[in-house]
Amino acid sequence: MAQPTIPVERREFLTAEWRNLAMLNYVVAPSALAAWVPPGTELDQFGGKTYISLVGFRFLHTRVRGIWIPLHSDFDEVNLRFYVKRREGGETRRGVVFIKEVVPRYAVAKVARLMFHENYVALPMWHRIVEPVSEHGRVQAEYRWQHSGAWNTIRVECEGKPARPAEGSLEQFITEHYWGYAAQPDKSCLEYEVAHDPWRIWKATTATFEGSPAGLYGQALAKNFEAPPDSAFVAEGSAVTVYRGRVVG
């Protein structure tokens, strides 16, 4: 008997674990993101506010189409992202758009640019993770990346036990967008699914950004990082599956 055809959008492209996600979230004017919104999508808001998130995390045990690639399975990523939604029939699909994604491996950045036309760059990176040593211990996630000779740093500290975000909370909004959208060179939009279990989080006791981000993100967006984030937390993370995309719009 012939094997059933799997819809292209449900074919696995990448599997990995995303761990120790340090997430700094900032309220921005919708107009600041207008040029980045892919065709067929619209900005997704929480409580009438538009957010961008600066996110650092560990990419672990990565396999592309089931293949493990030596020296490219464990690495850091820092991305700047915002939130959109798209209607598919009677369903509202909530997703993210990446303004810029930083990784330390040139090959990783090149594959992502070729396959998804995402805005990846390869830069020197460094991380420091402090795991809790007791049930109510301290948690710290710190990520650094170097651009134009200067280091940029995300640092988030937390205490206590991780817990699932409260229903209807900002933390749930930030962590539970399960689609990715990327504008394509021909003015269409690529949509792909990102599947993972809901994450537990630690709310931040302190959260800071230090650096000179204008060269990567532009002066208008970089100004947002001069003030403390409007919210911050560390997400525990989980295994993830990224499925092959399809063109929409």
PyMOL commands that set and color helices and strands:
alter all, ss='L'
color gray80, all
select helices_A, chain A and resi 8-10+30-36+106-116+170-175+214-217+219-226
alter helices_A, ss='H'
color red, helices_A
select strands_A, chain A and resi 12-28+42-43+50-64+67-68+75-88+91-103+120-122+125-130+138-147+150-159+179-183+189-196+201-210+231-243+246-248
alter strands_A, ss='S'
color yellow, strands_A
deselect
rebuild
show_as cartoon
